[in-house]
Amino acid sequence: MQPKSFSKRCIYAIPSIAHTTRFFYIADPLLNEKELRFSKHGSVHGAFAQHYVKAKIFAEKYHKRMTGAFRRRMPGDYDKIARFNS
């Protein structure tokens, strides 16, 4: 029996993933299997759509979830620091 490729294992893993970083760390190695490497999240998102969603390997909803999770994460990473009353 042949071992499953990383991409086939990810098809089953993505639906249960809620955290945006995990989306990135699944999409990035999938792209690495195709010898594609990127240093920015936006590039990974676009390449994932081009090579996996457009090719119908993954449903478009997973790309939308990945980009939506990333947009929701951005304010927490880059907005002004909240003030707390003591």
N, C-alpha and C positions, 0 to 999 in steps of 0.2 A: 504494500500500500504506500502510495506517495504521500509525503507530508504536505499539508495545505500551505499554499503560499500565504504570505503576510496579507496580501490584498483580499484573499478569500476569507481569512479569519476576521478581517476588519468589517466586512459586510455584515457580519452578525454582531459585532461589538458596537458599532456607531449608534444604533437606536437607543441604547441604554445610557449613553454618555450625556451628562448634563453640563459639565464644566468646559468652558471655552478653550482652556489650555489643552485639554485632552483632545478636542477636535483637531487642534493644530498638530499635536504630537501623533495623531493617526494620519492626517493628510500628508504631513512632511515625509514620513518614511514611504508612503505609497508613491509619492512623486520621486523619491530617491530610487525606487525600483526601476523607474524609467530614466534614470540618470539625470533627473532634474533637481536642482538645488537652488534654494532661495533664502535670502536673509531677512525678508520682510513678510509679515503676516498677509498683507494684501496680495502679494505675489503668489503666496501659497494658495490663498482663496481662489484667485483667478485661474491658476494652473489646475487646481483640483476640479473646478467647473469644466475647464476645457478638456482635460484628459480623462476624467472619470464620470462626470455628469453628462456631458455632451455625448460621450461614448455609451451612455446608458448602463454603466457598471454600477453606479449609485443613483438613486432617485434625486431629483432636484431638491426635495425637501431637506436632505442632509446638508446641502450647500447653503440653503437658506438658514437652517439652524446654526451652522457654523458662523456665518457672517452676522446673523442676529445676535448670537452670544457674544461675539467680538465687539459689536456696537454697544451692547449693554455693559460690557466690561470697561470700556474706555473711560466713562466718567469716574469710576472708582480709581482708576490708575492716574488720571491726569487732571481732574477737577481740583479746585482749591481744597485744602485740608479743612475738614469740619472742626468747628470749635466746640469744646465740651465744657459745660459748667461744672465747677467742683462743689 
